[in-house]
């Protein structure tokens, strides 16, 4: 494959990532009935270990997380996460304020975060499927509340991402008028596998 073809494929993937992040922000706005914006995004080609190192100061903090996996030939993981306190505030925004936080079951909190990933993460699935002209189905979200380090290590190790060159598309979606919560949507993909799939004739 020529360098120009590789650059074109990387541009196509970048366009998919940006489009899906913008659609996720719009979907989030509709869900909350207030303006949510794509406050930051970054697309890198790094190793799984480098991705973890970038978040090193947060490894011992509690985070709500939801993980969607794409079919094995795409070797892609969609990760939606936010800090525990921000997750509780987001739950209140979605379900109405609750005076007694202890009355909210952990299962309810965790499943609410999973529902958001089902909505926001699937924007990427749809954008990718439309580009490739394929039917792509993500897994049912796996939802949890855990230390961020444990969450990330499970993803990196389970997908053997540690030493691979991976696309890491990382975006923050924030409330335009306040800093009550800041959700993070991350897409981790095996670079070689994803570029191989997108270079197939039916994807052109």
KAVENQUI-V145005 format. One record per backbone hydrogen bond with DSSP energy under -0.5 kcal/mol. CO is the residue of the C=O (numbers start at 1). NH is the residue of the N-H. Records with the same first field share a line. If there is no record, write none. Layout:
CO = NH + NH
This chain:
2 = 6
3 = 7
4 = 8
5 = 9
6 = 10
7 = 11
8 = 12
9 = 13
10 = 14
11 = 15
12 = 16
13 = 17
14 = 18
15 = 19
16 = 20
17 = 21
18 = 22
19 = 23
20 = 24
21 = 25
22 = 26
23 = 27
24 = 28
25 = 29
26 = 30
27 = 31
28 = 32
29 = 33 + 34
35 = 176
37 = 39 + 174
40 = 172
42 = 170
44 = 46 + 168
46 = 166
47 = 51
48 = 52
49 = 53
50 = 54
51 = 55
52 = 55
53 = 56
55 = 58
56 = 59
58 = 61
59 = 149
61 = 148
62 = 84
63 = 146
64 = 82
65 = 144
66 = 80
67 = 142
68 = 78
69 = 139
71 = 74 + 75
75 = 190
76 = 70
77 = 79 + 188
78 = 68
79 = 186
80 = 66
81 = 184
82 = 64
83 = 87
84 = 88
85 = 89
86 = 90
87 = 91
88 = 92
89 = 93
90 = 94
91 = 95
92 = 96
99 = 101
100 = 103
101 = 104
103 = 105
105 = 109
106 = 110
107 = 111
108 = 112
109 = 113
110 = 114
111 = 115
112 = 116
113 = 117
114 = 118
115 = 119
116 = 120
117 = 121 + 122
120 = 123 + 124
121 = 124 + 125
122 = 126
123 = 127
124 = 128
125 = 129
126 = 130
127 = 131
128 = 132
129 = 133 + 134
134 = 136
141 = 143
142 = 67
144 = 65
146 = 63
147 = 151
148 = 152
149 = 153
150 = 154
151 = 155
152 = 156
153 = 157
154 = 158
155 = 159
156 = 161 + 162
157 = 160
161 = 48 + 164
162 = 49
164 = 166
165 = 191
166 = 46
167 = 169 + 189
168 = 44 + 170
169 = 187
170 = 42
171 = 185
172 = 39 + 40
173 = 183
174 = 37
181 = 175
183 = 173
184 = 81 + 186
185 = 171
186 = 79 + 188
187 = 169 + 189
188 = 77
189 = 167 + 191
190 = 194
191 = 195
192 = 196
193 = 197
194 = 198
195 = 199
197 = 200
200 = 203
201 = 204
